[in-house]
Amino acid sequence: MFKTLKNAFQNKEIRIKIFIVLGLLVLFRLGCWIPVPGISSEAFKTSVDNQTFLSLLSGITGGALSNGAILALGVSPYITAQIVVQLLSMAIPSWERLSKQGEEGRKKLNKYTKILTLILATAQAIGIVVSFSNAGAINSGLFGGAEWLTGAVVVIVLVAGALFTMWLGEKITETGIANGLSLLIFVGILSTAGNAIFTNIVESTSDPNKLWQLLAFVVALIIIFSMIVLMDGAERKVPVQYAKQVRGRKMYGGQSTNIPIKLMGTGVLPIIFAMSLLSFPQIIMSIFWPNSSAATWYNTYLGAGSWAYSVVVGILILFFAYFTSYMSFKPDDISRQIQSNGGFIPGIRPGKTTAEYLNRINKRITFFGACFLAFLTIVPTLIFKAIGDTGLVSAFSATGMIIVVSVALEIDKQLEAQLLMKNYKGFLK
């Protein structure tokens, strides 16, 4: 990867794109520190740290939520809107037709995504204001004691910050260096992890045990990262043979290829869905009934870190892995396409038999991929807690680690593709 970066900086056009991306990322990080007017930063940080889900969300945003910054909502409204629109485009026939209409259809779906982002960001901002005003995090003295006016200003600023983050992500994507939203999450996670590591290094100067805990944590982290890289590249290649076809005096086909089915083809979506489903009741109760017995029971027995939470998350990840795979992998369409191009899988009859064969392989691969995601969600957290409370457990969540590895590999592939394209252009000249 370092060699790819070196070669990329030697090309003027790619170097300019990289500097543009770096400038947009600096702008994003500045927005994570500028406070929202009308918010008490100390009370806001205390309220976020006391709630496990919000502290994890703050880690993904690079600490913007705990800082009470204008970009506190981060990319979560836009990502949620994208997931909802993608699922609805598979369930609603008119939206499914739009997804197959090329650029025009994608523009309409993108418009629906932005509208849904605005709705979700507004709902989240109102929920934050309602929840945190009870904890004294909203300072109504800014507007002469008008609490409703202060709340309205906070909601407007948070929604504007979410839309600005969405715009930043789109601009980064347009450069072709990486996916903008993934890169923003990547930077946020690395920022949170860097702050946590720096804090532990400072504490280790006075407490030697902290240093050994930090070293053990780093060793465990390297092993887990290596496993993610290994599993991220794992795939099952299904061989496909194309028959020779004679057209006029020329012969076509007769070549062999394969269908790559990735072990982690579902990505982090099953983890996101499972954790969102479990955390949704916790968010609702923390906003409307924070001191109720139901909220206390849920936080104790189904909160992050409990055994019941680990078991339920594992089951939900398995379910959502199959659900996501079913929605994205279409064996009937692949079989039809292979047959229409004169291809076949050796030893398997074309048509329905090929579809059943591909479906059977996909189910097995999905099962192993889901088991690895469940393992990655549950086991590393338990190992990190067994090493000691270094403050890094929340900074390196399962979702965060997968995102960091995936984005790093994606950046490497994108830069290699751009370098290859530049070399081809030079050859044609």
Residue pairs with C-beta under 8 A, 6 or more apart in sequence:
1 408
1 411
1 412
4 412
4 415
4 416
4 419
5 415
7 415
7 419
8 14
8 15
8 18
8 415
8 418
8 419
9 15
9 18
11 418
11 419
11 422
13 422
14 415
14 418
14 419
14 422
17 175
17 176
17 177
18 177
20 175
21 172
21 175
21 177
21 178
21 183
24 168
24 171
24 172
25 172
25 183
25 184
25 187
27 168
28 71
28 165
28 168
28 184
28 187
29 62
29 187
29 191
31 64
31 69
31 70
31 71
31 161
31 164
31 165
32 61
32 62
32 63
32 64
32 67
32 69
32 71
32 188
32 191
33 64
33 67
33 69
34 69
34 70
35 41
35 67
35 68
35 69
35 70
36 68
36 69
36 70
36 72
36 154
36 157
36 158
36 161
37 142
37 153
37 154
37 157
38 138
38 139
38 140
38 142
38 143
38 150
38 151
38 153
38 154
39 68
39 132
39 137
39 138
39 139
39 154
40 68
40 136
40 137
40 138
40 139
41 67
41 68
43 132
43 135
43 136
43 137
44 66
44 67
44 68
44 132
44 137
45 66
45 67
45 68
46 135
47 54
47 131
47 132
47 135
47 137
48 54
48 55
48 58
48 65
48 66
49 55
49 66
51 282
51 286
52 299
52 303
52 304
52 305
52 394
53 279
53 282
53 283
53 304
54 65
55 66
55 394
56 304
56 394
56 397
57 65
57 74
57 76
58 64
58 65
58 66
58 192
59 188
59 189
59 192
59 394
59 395
59 397
59 400
60 74
60 76
60 185
60 188
60 189
60 192
60 399
60 400
61 71
61 72
61 73
61 74
61 75
61 76
61 188
62 74
62 187
62 188
62 189
62 191
62 192
63 188
63 191
63 192
63 195
64 71
64 72
64 74
64 188
65 72
65 73
65 74
68 137
69 161
70 157
70 158
70 160
70 161
70 164
71 161
71 162
71 164
71 165
72 128
72 158
72 161
73 121
73 124
73 125
73 158
73 159
73 161
73 162
73 165
74 162
74 165
74 184
74 185
74 188
75 165
75 166
75 169
75 181
75 184
75 185
76 124
77 117
77 120
77 121
77 124
77 162
77 166
78 113
78 117
78 162
78 165
78 166
78 169
78 181
79 181
80 120
81 113
81 114
81 116
81 117
81 120
82 113
83 269
83 272
84 116
85 95
85 109
85 112
85 113
85 116
87 327
88 95
89 95
89 96
89 98
89 99
89 109
90 96
90 327
95 109
95 112
97 105
98 105
98 106
98 108
98 109
99 105
99 106
99 109
114 166
117 162
117 163
117 166
118 159
118 163
121 158
121 159
121 162
121 163
122 155
122 159
124 158
124 162
125 154
125 155
125 158
125 159
125 162
126 155
127 283
127 287
128 154
128 158
129 138
129 151
129 154
129 155
130 287
130 288
131 286
131 287
131 290
132 138
133 147
133 151
134 290
138 147
138 150
138 151
138 154
139 150
140 146
140 147
140 150
142 150
142 153
143 149
143 150
143 153
165 184
168 180
168 184
169 179
169 180
169 181
169 183
169 184
170 180
171 180
172 178
172 179
172 180
172 183
172 184
173 179
173 180
173 181
174 180
176 414
176 418
177 183
177 411
177 414
177 415
177 418
178 407
178 410
178 411
178 414
179 407
179 410
182 403
182 406
182 407
182 410
183 407
183 411
185 403
185 407
186 403
186 404
186 407
186 408
189 395
189 400
189 403
189 404
190 404
192 395
193 392
193 395
193 396
193 400
195 395
196 390
196 391
196 392
196 395
197 214
197 392
199 391
200 210
200 213
200 214
200 390
200 391
200 392
201 214
203 210
204 210
204 211
204 214
209 388
210 390
213 387
213 388
213 390
214 390
216 387
216 388
217 384
217 387
217 388
217 390
217 392
220 380
220 383
220 384
220 387
221 396
221 401
224 376
224 380
224 401
225 401
225 404
225 405
227 376
228 376
228 401
228 402
228 405
229 405
229 409
231 263
231 264
231 369
231 372
232 264
232 402
232 405
232 406
232 409
234 262
234 263
234 264
235 260
235 261
235 262
235 263
236 260
236 261
236 263
236 361
236 365
237 258
237 259
237 260
237 261
238 258
238 259
238 261
238 345
238 358
238 361
239 256
239 257
239 258
239 345
239 346
240 256
240 257
240 258
240 259
240 338
240 343
240 344
240 345
241 256
241 343
241 344
241 345
241 346
242 253
242 254
242 255
242 256
242 257
242 341
242 342
242 343
243 253
243 254
243 342
243 343
243 344
244 251
244 252
244 253
244 254
245 251
245 252
245 253
245 342
246 252
253 342
259 334
259 358
261 329
261 358
261 361
261 362
261 365
262 365
262 369
263 365
263 368
263 369
263 372
264 369
264 372
264 373
265 325
265 328
265 329
265 365
265 366
265 369
266 320
266 321
266 324
266 325
266 328
266 366
266 369
266 370
266 373
267 402
267 406
268 373
268 399
268 402
268 403
268 406
269 320
269 324
270 316
270 317
270 318
270 320
270 321
270 324
270 370
270 373
271 317
271 373
271 376
271 377
271 398
271 399
271 402
272 399
273 316
273 320
273 323
273 324
274 313
274 316
274 317
274 319
274 320
274 377
275 313
275 399
277 316
278 302
278 309
278 312
278 313
278 316
281 298
282 295
282 298
282 299
282 302
282 303
285 292
285 294
285 295
285 298
286 295
289 295
300 306
301 308
302 308
302 309
302 312
303 309
305 381
305 385
310 377
310 378
310 382
313 374
313 377
313 378
314 374
314 377
314 378
317 370
317 373
317 374
317 377
318 367
318 370
318 371
318 374
321 366
321 367
321 369
321 370
321 373
322 363
322 366
322 370
325 362
325 363
325 366
329 362
331 354
331 355
331 356
331 358
331 359
331 362
332 355
334 355
334 358
335 350
335 351
335 352
335 354
335 355
335 358
338 344
338 345
338 350
338 354
339 350
339 351
339 354
343 350
344 350
344 354
345 354
345 357
348 354
348 357
373 398
376 398
376 401
376 402
377 398
380 396
380 398
380 401
381 393
381 397
381 398
384 390
384 392
384 393
384 396
385 393
